Amino acid sequence: MRFVSILGDSVSTYEGYNPQGYFFYDAEMQQKNGLNSVYDTWWAKVNQALHAWLCVNNSYSGSRVTGKTFPSGSSDERILNLRTVEYQPDNILVYLGFNDFGYNVPVSQKVVEKINSSAQIHRNQEANVDFFEDGYDRMTKKLRTCYPSAVVICGTLMRTKIKDHNWDFPDYSYGGSFESYNDVIRTMARKNGCYLVDISLSEERYETLDGSHPTVQGHITFAQAWISCLYNLGLI
């Protein structure tokens, strides 16, 4: 029997299947987005493809990779709570970083220096900002240390679309380009011995009502992208 844990943000939440009070998909949002059951979520579909059971869904709405304390994805509390008293995860699916992009967390010091011209600003930011590349590096190292026998699988960030709207996805934030965040995920996953599900390479965009959270059709698109990559990696 194989067990899978999820380390994610609001995209991966579902009321009753992740920590109480930190979910986006409550009963109202499930209905609004067309989700009839937990099996409509992307991760439940991926688990079915893996012939696996859910161990822990450690997904928190609004959480980022960056930050040294809870609910940061790289915090000890998030990392250590991917297991239960009885079970350890065989696979860990990581989909985090969308909020770092959305909240303009700088990708790296190099990006900050390119954007800004003041040396004083550089020094202040270097002292106070947890850069995305540092947070993702820290998170993946902790995952490999805490779960040495687990297969850690990191997903790049997928672009979205808004249902029935002609909306352009914002490919840039003050922290860096969307693909620069994905480049960090690629680099750190490979550096720290994780598998990479590079769903960003797909031309598909998952459907949303708000630009962030998948509708039921969006979850299907998202799951299919994951499953296709996992198949190509030989994990299915």
JOQUIHU-V381441 format. One record per residue. N is the residue number from 0. RES is the residue in one small letter. SS is DSSP state (A for helix, B for strand, O for the rest). PHI is phi in whole degrees, 0 to 359 (* if undefined). D_CENTER is the distance of its C-alpha to the mean C-alpha in whole Angstrom. Layout:
N;RES;SS;PHI;D_CENTER
N;RES;SS;PHI;D_CENTER
This chain:
0;m;O;*;25
1;r;B;255;21
2;f;B;242;19
3;v;B;238;15
4;s;B;245;13
5;i;B;245;9
6;l;B;245;7
7;g;B;209;5
8;d;O;244;6
9;s;A;298;9
10;v;A;302;8
11;s;A;257;8
12;t;O;274;11
13;y;O;194;15
14;e;O;306;18
15;g;O;95;20
16;y;O;235;17
17;n;O;212;15
18;p;O;309;16
19;q;O;301;19
20;g;O;91;19
21;y;O;240;15
22;f;O;249;14
23;f;O;270;14
24;y;O;276;16
25;d;O;279;19
26;a;A;302;22
27;e;A;295;23
28;m;A;287;20
29;q;A;300;20
30;q;A;295;23
31;k;A;299;22
32;n;O;264;20
33;g;O;83;22
34;l;O;273;20
35;n;O;265;23
36;s;O;203;21
37;v;A;298;18
38;y;A;287;19
39;d;A;273;18
40;t;O;281;14
41;w;A;299;12
42;w;A;286;11
43;a;A;292;15
44;k;A;294;16
45;v;A;294;14
46;n;A;300;16
47;q;A;297;19
48;a;A;294;19
49;l;A;276;19
50;h;O;55;21
51;a;B;233;20
52;w;B;255;20
53;l;B;286;17
54;c;B;269;17
55;v;B;218;15
56;n;B;258;12
57;n;B;262;11
58;s;B;246;9
59;y;O;231;10
60;s;O;300;11
61;g;O;82;11
62;s;O;282;9
63;r;O;243;8
64;v;O;290;8
65;t;O;282;12
66;g;O;109;15
67;k;O;267;17
68;t;O;235;17
69;f;O;306;16
70;p;O;261;13
71;s;O;307;12
72;g;O;295;9
73;s;O;262;12
74;s;O;285;14
75;d;A;301;17
76;e;A;297;17
77;r;A;294;13
78;i;A;295;14
79;l;A;288;17
80;n;O;269;16
81;l;O;268;14
82;r;O;232;18
83;t;O;244;21
84;v;O;298;25
85;e;O;268;25
86;y;O;232;23
87;q;O;251;20
88;p;O;287;17
89;d;O;275;18
90;n;B;233;15
91;i;B;236;11
92;l;B;262;8
93;v;B;246;5
94;y;B;225;2
95;l;O;217;2
96;g;O;132;5
97;f;A;297;7
98;n;A;287;9
99;d;A;298;10
100;f;A;297;11
101;g;A;295;13
102;y;O;260;14
103;n;O;63;16
104;v;O;293;15
105;p;O;301;17
106;v;O;297;15
107;s;O;199;18
108;q;A;299;22
109;k;A;298;23
110;v;A;293;21
111;v;A;299;23
112;e;A;295;26
113;k;A;287;26
114;i;A;283;26
115;n;O;254;28
116;s;O;247;32
117;s;O;272;33
118;a;A;296;33
119;q;A;293;33
120;i;A;298;29
121;h;A;300;28
122;r;A;295;29
123;n;A;295;28
124;q;A;291;24
125;e;A;297;24
126;a;A;282;26
127;n;A;249;24
128;v;O;260;20
129;d;O;267;17
130;f;O;289;16
131;f;A;301;13
132;e;A;295;14
133;d;A;290;16
134;g;A;295;13
135;y;A;291;11
136;d;A;298;14
137;r;A;297;15
138;m;A;297;12
139;t;A;291;12
140;k;A;297;16
141;k;A;295;16
142;l;A;299;14
143;r;A;290;17
144;t;A;288;19
145;c;A;284;19
146;y;O;229;18
147;p;O;297;20
148;s;O;265;21
149;a;O;274;18
150;v;B;270;16
151;v;B;266;13
152;i;B;236;10
153;c;B;255;8
154;g;B;259;7
155;t;O;288;8
156;l;O;277;7
157;m;O;256;10
158;r;O;289;13
159;t;B;236;14
160;k;B;221;18
161;i;B;254;19
162;k;O;304;22
163;d;O;62;25
164;h;O;229;25
165;n;O;270;25
166;w;O;238;23
167;d;O;266;21
168;f;O;297;18
169;p;O;284;18
170;d;O;278;17
171;y;B;222;18
172;s;B;232;17
173;y;O;293;20
174;g;O;275;17
175;g;B;147;17
176;s;B;285;17
177;f;A;304;14
178;e;A;289;14
179;s;A;292;15
180;y;A;292;11
181;n;A;295;11
182;d;A;298;14
183;v;A;297;13
184;i;A;300;10
185;r;A;300;13
186;t;A;295;15
187;m;A;286;14
188;a;A;298;13
189;r;A;291;16
190;k;A;299;18
191;n;O;255;17
192;g;O;76;17
193;c;O;253;14
194;y;B;283;14
195;l;B;243;12
196;v;B;257;11
197;d;O;268;12
198;i;A;290;11
199;s;A;296;12
200;l;A;290;16
201;s;O;290;16
202;e;O;280;18
203;e;O;291;17
204;r;O;233;16
205;y;B;276;14
206;e;B;284;17
207;t;B;222;16
208;l;O;258;19
209;d;O;231;17
210;g;O;93;15
211;s;O;229;12
212;h;O;259;12
213;p;B;296;13
214;t;O;285;17
215;v;A;301;18
216;q;A;292;19
217;g;A;298;15
218;h;A;295;14
219;i;A;296;16
220;t;A;300;16
221;f;A;297;12
222;a;A;296;13
223;q;A;298;16
224;a;A;295;14
225;w;A;297;12
226;i;A;297;16
227;s;A;299;17
228;c;A;293;15
229;l;A;297;16
230;y;A;297;19
231;n;A;295;20
232;l;O;277;19
233;g;O;80;21
234;l;O;265;19
235;i;O;239;20
